[in-house]
């Protein structure tokens, strides 16, 4: 009953609006007909959307339930030489239809003379896999942030295919972080409501300080998904510390 009442109200509004407008404009009969059709084409979709919302057929967007997991920590003492690290800082989540494995692959530490044009750096790869096991569930969004101290910076190697790869995810936006910026980030959206998704990108943690200086970097993986009945957001934080040697 409510649906028909709403439709009737909108129909009366459109008819009255067209009549009043055409009367004021004083247009010819053919022009009035063309303008009336054009106005109906604009207003009718709005009417349908409003009807669907009021009747409950088109649900309002939900605020996802947020689940924050315990932080994974990793520490490394700064050496006075270039070294290969080849270490994976990883987490695994399997609950409520979602399986996810956010990872930080730390490849190497490059030592450079302090005060030169190039800085000490730690090269890493940010990587995540996610699968929703429920038939009508899907991955909605992946948002990865890299918060760091104000004496280091984050460079992103994202232009080449080798350093940026994605499956069923569209890269909406991204940013590196200079010494005066607080964070770098990747913002990705699921393509076609996918049940599985993958993303990886290279990042350089640049350390323009002497070896005795300590730095920190907090990486957060935020994965929003639909479990068939509700939206949920799972946040997995990582805390990386490079200790002055």
Number of C-alpha atoms within 10 A of each C-alpha: 6 10 14 11 11 17 15 12 11 19 16 10 12 18 12 11 14 16 13 11 14 17 11 8 9 10 13 9 10 9 12 18 12 10 16 18 12 11 13 16 11 10 13 14 11 13 17 13 13 17 20 15 13 13 15 11 10 12 10 8 7 9 10 14 11 14 12 11 13 10 15 15 13 14 11 14 13 24 16 16 12 15 14 12 15 11 13 14 15 17 18 11 14 12 9 11 16 23 15 21 17 25 20 21 18 19 15 16 23 18 19 19 15 14 10 9 8 13 19 24 22 23 20 22 20 21 21 22 17 23 20 24 16 14 10 13 22 27 27 22 20 26 19 23 19 25 20 25 16 15 17 23 25 27 17 22 16 17 10 10 10 11 15 19 16 17 14 17 23 15 16 10 11 15 16 20 20 17 16 11 16 16 21 21 20 20 17 21 21 22 16 11 18 20 22 20 24 19 21 21 22 22 23 18 22 20 25 21 17 17 21 13 14 18 19 16 19 18 22 19 24 21 25 22 27 22 19 13 8 12 19 21 20 20 19 25 21 22 18 18 17 19 16 15 13
